[in-house]
Amino acid sequence: MTELQAADGPPNCRPIDLNADVGESFGVYPHGCDARLFLHITSANVACGWHAGDPMIMRNTVELACQHGVAVGAHPSYPDLMGFGRRNMAVSPGEAKQYVIYQMGALSAFAKAAGLPLQHVKLHGALYNDAMRDRALANAIVEGLCEVQPDIIVLAQPGSKMLEAAFQAGLKVAREAFADRAYLADGTLAPRSLPGAIIQDPQAAADRAVAFAASGRIKAITGERIDVSADSICVHGDNPEALALVVHIRRALTEAGVPIRPLGEFLRG
């Protein structure tokens, strides 16, 4: 087993990835501002049709990534189109494994058609949160990833069962931090129902992104200083201020001297 590390150098000189959840339109219902986001991000988490997206949206999103030199990752979820993948579902670990394989297979085909490899996988919504806490669920999903693409990068929160399972299975792992979400004192995301959980102030998000990259320390929603290590910073594509957030974040990171590059270019195992 080889520990995955970022490039050498002081914290504020290490590269960092800037990712966004995209491809979340469906049919005739547009969602997000993907075409403009692709001008600023380095990695795209593409919805695979189960919480959002459809074959046309997936194809168009992958082609956008190809045009802008953005790395593509799968963003699989529970089969919950009506709930946008944010509702917990009672599925067995074995079922979750097959769900992820199914969705990765769909996106892999579109990526192959565009001449792109799949760089990473990042679970969506309730599946992301459940696999963060449930080791049996995380193990099953990781088993599926190893069967499908053993060189895939697993993007998840530091300290999560998902990251732990992926690392122990020998997969490449990347730690994710969220510039547009508040954190609790234990390092987990504040529930969306909590006031202040969703950050829409571009300058506040940019300040947090620089803190993630430079020191790995931010202030929790309750005031405590907490450690949040990051290889990649996420902005949710469904945030109404997503474009403004990404623009401010990229500018702030650049001004702070932080190189912004896709995960596959600087992570090594």
N, C-alpha and C positions, 0 to 999 in steps of 0.2 A: 504494500500500500504506500502510495506516495502522497504526501500532503501537498495540496494545491496552494501555491503562493503567488502573490503579485510580483511585478518587476521590482528589483532592488531600488533603494533610494529612500530619502526621508519621506514621511507621510504626505506632505503637501506637494511632493514631486511625483508620486506614484500615479499612473494612469487610472482613470475611472470611467466606467461605462454609464451612459445615460439612456435609460430604457423607458418605453411607454407601452401601455396596453392599447392595441389598435385592432382594426378590422371588426369593430363591434356594431356596425350597422347590420340591418337585416332586411332583405327584400327591398321594398320601396321606402323603408324607414331609415333615414340617415342618422348617424350617431357619431359625435366627435368631429374632429377636424384633422383627419389623418394626413391629407395631402400637405398641409402646412407643418404638421408635427415632424414629418419625415425630413424636413430641411434642417432639423436641429438635433434629433436623437441619433444614437449609434446602434441601438438594438431595438427590435420590435417584437413584442409578444402578441402573436396573431391569434385571435379567437378562432376556434376550430369547429364552430357550428352548433355547439351544444348549449352555450349560454348566450351566444350572439354569433353573427356571421352566417354566411351561406356560401355555396360554391363560387358564385360570381364575386362576392365580397372578398373571399379568401384569395382568389386569383388576382383580383385588382390590387389587393394589399401587398401581396408578394411582388407583383410587378413594380409597385411604388418603391418597395425596398430595393429592388434591383436597380432602378433608375437612380436612386440616391445613395447607393453604396451602404445601405443599412443592413446589419446582420439580422437574420430571421430566427425566431424561436417559436415553439408551439405553446399555446396558452389554453390547455385543456381544463374542463370543468365537469361538475356533475351535469347530468342531462336535465337542465332546468332553464329552458328558454323563457318561460313566463316569469321566473324569478331572477333572471339575469345571473344565475349561478350563485346567488348569495344566500340561498336557503340550504340548511343542513339536510342531508338525505341519508336514510338508513340503508346503506349498501355494505356488502361484505368487502373485505380487503381484496378478495379475488375478483369481485365485480369491478372495483375501482381500477385494478390493474388492467383489465381488458378495456375499460372505458378510455384510459389514457393511451393504450396502444392504438385503439381505433382512431382516436382524434389525431395522434401523431402521424398515423399512416395517411390520413387525408391531407394534412398540411404538407407532409413530405412529398406527396405527389405533385402538388402545386409548386413547391420549391424546386423540385427536380425539373419540372417543365420550364422554369425560369432560369435554370442553370445555377441555382443557389443551394448550398448545403444548409441543413438545420444546425444552427449554432448551439441552441440551448432549449430547455423546457422550463416553463414557470407555470405552476398550477394557478388556477383562478379562484377567487372568491372563497366560498365555504370549503371547497376541496383543499385550497391552499391552507386555510386556517386549521382544518381537521388534521391534515397531514403534518402540520407543525407540532401538534400535540400527541398524536396517536402513532406510536412506533410501528404497530402491526400494519396500519394503513400505509405508512411511509415505506416500510419494507416491501410490501406488495407492489407498490407503484415503482419503486426503484428496481425491483426484479424485472418488471416489464420494460423499463428503460434499458436495462442491460441486455435484454433479449433483442430489442429493436435497434438501438444505436449506442453501443458501449463507449463511444467517444463524445457523447452529448455532455454539455455543461448543465448542471442542475442549479437553478437560480432560486434561492429561498432565504428566509430570514436567518441571521446568525443565531445559534442556540436552539434551532428548531430540530425536531425529530427527523424531518425530511432531509435537512442538510447532513445530520449525523448519519442517517442510513445511507445516503448517497456516498459520503466520504468513506464509510466503512466497506462499501461495496466496490470501491476503487474508481468511482466516477469522479469526474471533475466537478468541483463545486464553486459557486460564487455567492457571496453574501450580499443581500439586497437591503437597502434602506429606502425609506419613503419620504420625499421632500414635502408631499402634500397631505401627510397624515400626522396627527399627534400621537405620541407614545405614552403608555402608562409607565409607572415606576419600575415594573418588572421587565421592560424592554419590548413588550408586545404592543400592537397597535390599539389605540383607544377605540372603542366601539363607535360606529358611525352615528349612533343615536345620542352620543354624548356631545353637548355643546363644545365647539372648538375642535372637534375631532378631525374635521376636514379643513385643510388650510387653503385659502383662496387668495391670500395676499402674496403677490409675486416676490416682493422683496423679502418677506419672511421665509418663503420657500427657498430663495436663493441663499440667504444667510445659513439656513439649515444644511443645504447641499455643501457649502464650503466647509461647514463644521464637520460634516460626515467625512469629507475628503482630507481635511487638515488634521483633525484631532480625534475624530470618532466619538466625540462627546456632544450631547445636546441636552436641552432641558425638557423633562417630562411634563405632561399637561398639569401635573400636580406640583411642579416646581423643582423636583429633584434633578440633579445632574446624573445622566446615565451614559453608559458606553454603548455605542451602536457602530460596529465596524461595517465597512461597506466596500464592495468591489463595483457595485452598480447602484445607481440612484434611479428610482422610479417616479414617474408622474402618471397618474391614472388618466387615460384618454377621455373618460366620461366626466372628468372634473370640468365645470363650465369655464374655468380659467386655465385650462391645460396649456394652451398655446402661450399665453403670457407667462405662465410659470416656467415652461421649458426655455423660452427666450431669455428670461432673467437668470435662470440657473446656469445656462450655458455661458452667458456673458460673465457671470460672477466667477465661475470656475476658471474660465480663461484668464480673467484678470488676476486671479489668485495663483496663476502659473500651474494649474492642474491639467495635464494632458487628458483629452477626452477621446477614448478609443473603444471599439467593440471588445467585448470580453475575450473573444477568441484570439485577439492580437496580443494580449499581455498576460493572460493567465497561463501558468505552466504547471505541469504535474510530474 
